[in-house]
Amino acid sequence: MLRSRAACAATLFTLLFCSGARSQTVPTTLYVRFEIIPSEAKFALNDVKAVEKQITQRLLPELSERFPWQFKAGSTTDYPRLDIRLEHVQDWSIRLLLVPSSAAASKEVGQILLWKRGDVESRELPAEAQWAGKIADALERDLFQPEAPRLSMFAALRVVPLGVRMNGREAVGVPPGQPANDVALVVLPLDYNQFRNWSRCEYKLRYLSAGGNVPVEVTSIGTGQPFAYPPQQRQFDGILVRLDPKDDAQLKQQIPQLLKSVPVVFYIVRIEDEDPFTSMIPGPQ
């Protein structure tokens, strides 16, 4: 039964994040799409699509600054995707939904109040040129900047991998003796200069043996240190992590063999020590 469940997990990953997706990068691209839903807002705008595009472009650098994925503008056929919607039921609100794939249901990752009921009715909607600034400022103030909602949003987005094997740039094992006599070191293909703040986080690496269909998941802890990627022919400094079998004796025995292969996918699991959103980890001396 356990083996069957693991095989299903591998199939589910393929369906959610690989099928029909564009060629990915490291870190994985999360596409962003902003949509204005209320008809009264659409009637007030001369070019709804242009305003939606302006808002999307305004949000991309703010998302990239606070979360480790790569954010790009996308359409309804791009996955995984972050849908950001302006809605009006009673109050006016902005809702964020993660859409992993065409085969998976969307999941809410955040929501903020934009205007209370009656606020807009008592005055006119913003001028067309002001929409992008007002939407972006509200999200920054109430969701991206405050610690609690930002971390909650981050927790919901973690189902999106940071890297997958199709990228052609995989996490790779470090040969014993480099930089120390440690047989459980792996370097992630995340540029340390860009992702230094994420170098002490906990990651999950999923390996798949040759000819097998049962994935093996291993936790890894960031060392906070850079290391040549790839180790044999440096292209840049990646993030060095240490595999942690978590007192699983059988998994510990598998690690030397796993290091000879590459993980099919890796995820960020948990923040360790520093808050990567606000703290800059000093570089090695």
Beta strands, then each sheet from edge to edge (+ up, - down):
strand 1: 29-36
strand 2: 70-73
strand 3: 81-88
strand 4: 92-99
strand 5: 107-115
strand 6: 163-164
strand 7: 172-173
strand 8: 185-188
strand 9: 202-208
strand 10: 215-229
strand 11: 236-244
strand 12: 265-270
sheet 1: 2+ 1+ 3+ 4- 5+
sheet 2: 6+ 12- 9+ 10- 11+ 8- 7+
end
